[in-house]
């Protein structure tokens, strides 16, 4: 009978155990909220920056090629 009582007593947790793990859970949850709100703010500012930038893609050309000139005649450009 004494063995059963000792085994039962080992399974009983003190209130500090529950306070510790409760505080740890609350602090992790609060940290997640803080990081999430910061990420959301960073994402909004990044989207504002990307909406303001205009990127023009130019196809690559060989360095020995004559660059195209819309306002000049190709034959005249070669003779310049």
N, C-alpha and C positions, 0 to 999 in steps of 0.2 A: 504494500500500500504506500509506503514511503517513496518508493521509486516512481509511482504514478504521480504523486504530488510534486516531486521534483521536476518531472518531465513537463507537467502542466505549467509550473512556475516559469520554466525557461521560455515558454511561448508567449507569455504576457509581456506586452511592450509598455514602457513608461510613457507618460504624456509628452516628455521631451522628444522622444523618437518621432511622434506624430507632429509635433510643432516644428521640428527640424525639417522633416520631409515636406510638410505643408508650406513652410517658408521657401524651401528650395524650389518647389513647383511654382509658386507664385512669382518668384524672381525670374525663373526661366521664361515663364509666360510673358511677364512684363518686358523682358529683353527682346523677345520675339516681336512684340508689338512695336517696340522702339525701332528695331532694325527694319521692320516692314514699312513703317511710316517714313523712315529716311530713304529707303529704296524707292518708294512711291514718289517722293519729292525729287530725288535725283532723276528718275525716269521722266518726270514732267519737264524738268529743265533741259534734259538731253533732247527731248522731242521738240522743244522750242528752238533749240540751236539747230537741229537738223532741218526744221521747217524753213529756217532762214537761209540755209546754204543751198546754192544752186550749183550742181556739178555738171560740167559739159564734158562728155566723153569724146575724144578725138581718136580715130583709128590710127594705129602706128603706121609709120611709113619708113621706107629705107632711106638712109641719109644721103644717098647719091641721087635720089629722085628730086625733080624740080617741084617745089611746093605749088599747089594749085592756086591760081589767082582768078577770082571771079570777075574782076573788073578789067583784066588784060587778056588780049588774044595770045594763045600759047606760042604762036610763031613769033610774034613781036617780042614776047618775053625772052625767048631764046636769043634773039638778035640784040638785046640790050646790053 
